[in-house]
Amino acid sequence: MKALHWAILLALLALAVWLLSLLLRKRSGLPQGAVFYADSQYWQKPPKALYDASLGLVGKPDYLIRGENGALIPVELKSSNAPKQPWDSHLIQLAAYCYLVEQNYGLRPQYGLIQYRDRSFKIPYTQALESQLIDLIGEMRQCEQNCLASNPPNRSHNSPARCRGCGFSGICDQRL
């Protein structure tokens, strides 16, 4: 009889853990599906960066989720509260992850997610968004070759925090 009580208690505990995991997933904004890639210190092993040689593009999405019918969904986490619409830079970052997923896994994501602290945006990965990404990378490559040496860009902000986090802060003559 005592073993039956323990079995019931364990079954109830397992049910409670399962319900809690569903609640946390719903609050997180993550879609249903298995997380199979996570750029997190808590993940089993660090994921390899996704790479595309044709664009010279490399990146590591925060999460990749295998959704319904095997669809792959890149998720980008942001620590701030959501703006009214995602920032252009966040859209392009997510587009880059969608592009890299397609190049590395052979499956084109239908959409990706930008998850802010208080809201999630589902962003369709359209041909127009992919073209915008490829055009921007082309402009950056052209500017890298032509512009930077003769006409370096001016700082576009007055935020010391952005300067501290910038990869060029050590060589920038405009840092704050």
N, C-alpha and C positions, 0 to 999 in steps of 0.2 A: 504494500500500500504506500509505503514511504517513497519508493522508486517512482510510482505513478505521480505523486505530488511534485517530485523533482522534474519529471518529464513535462508536466503541464507548466510548471514555472519556467523552464527553459524555452518551451514553445511560445509562451507569452512574451518572454524577453526578446526572442528572435523576431516576433511580430512587431514589438515596439521599436526595435532597431530598424527594421525594414520601413515602417511608417515614418520614422524620423528621417531616414535617408531620402524618402520621397519628398518630404516637406522641405528639407534643405535644398534639394535639387530644384524644386519649384521656386523657392526664394532666390536661388542663385541666377535664375534665368537660363540655365543650361537646358537644352532640349533632351528628350528621352534618347537613350543610346549609351553605348559603352565608351568611356574615355579610354583611348588607346595611345595617346601621346600627350604628355604634359611637360611643359618647361617649368618644372617646379623642383625645389630641393626635396620635397616630400615624395616625389615619384620614385618608382623602383630603381630606375637607372636613368641617367641624363639622356635625353633624346638627341639624335644627331640633327644637325642643322639641315634644312631643306635647301637644295641648290639647283640653279638652272644656269648652265654655262652660256647659253645663247644670249641671255640678258646680263650675265654676270651678277645674278641676284641670289642672295642668300638670306635666310631668316628662320626663326623658330617661333611658331605661334604658341600662345600660352597653352591652348588645348586643341586637340583634334578629337572629334566625337564621331563614332560610326553610328549613324542614324538608321532610319528605316530603309530597307532595300539596299543596305550597304553604303548609302550616301555618306560622304565625308563632309564634316562641318567644322571649319576653323573658328576658334573663339579667341578674341583678343580682350583681355581684362584691362580696365582702366581704374585707377584708385580714386579718381575724382567723381563728384556728382555729375550727372549727365547734363550736357547743354540741351537746348531745344532740338537741335539736329546735331548729328555727329560732326566733329571737326573734319575738314577736308583731309588733313594729314592722317587722321585715324581711318578714314575711308580708303585712302591709298595704301596704308599699311595693311588693312584687311584684304584689299584687292591683291596685294603682293603675296599674302599667305594663300589666298585662293589659287592664284596662278602657280605658286610653288607646289601646292597640293596636287594640282592637275599634272604638272610636269614630273613629279616624283612618284605618284601613285596611279597615274593613268585614269583618274576619275575626276571629272569637272564638278566642283561644288556648285550646287544650285544657289547657295547663299552662305554667308558667314555671319557671325554675331560679334557685336561690340558690346561688352558688358561693363557698364559704369557701375559705381557703387549703388545707385538707386534705380537704375533702369537699363534695359537691354534694347538694342536696335538690331533688327533682322535686316541685313543688307543683301539684296539680290546680287549675285555675281553675273552681271550682264556683259554682253560683248562691248557695250559702250564703256563700262567701268574698266574692263580689261584694256581697251584701246587707250583710255585715259592714262592708265598705269604705264603702258608701253611708250606712249608719247612723252610722258614726264621723264621716264628713264632715258629716252633718247635726248631730250633737252638737257638733262643733267650731264650726260656723257659729252655732249657738244660743248656745254659750258665748261666742263672740266678741262677739255682740250684747249678751248679758245679764250674763255673769259677770265678764269681765275688768275692766271699768270699776269695778265696785263691790266685787269680791272676787277679786283676782288670785291665781292658783294659787301654792302654795309650791313651792320647789325640791324635786325628788324624788330627789336624789342628793347624794353628798359627793365628787364627782369633779372636781377642778380642770380636768382635760383636757376633760371634757364642757362645762364652763362656757366655756373658751376657744374651743371650736368652735361655741358656740351663737350663733345669729343675734340673740338678744336680750341678749347680754352687755353691750352698751353702755348699755342702759336698765334692766337688772335690779338691784334693790336687794338681792338675795340671792346675787349671784355670789360665787364663792370666790376 
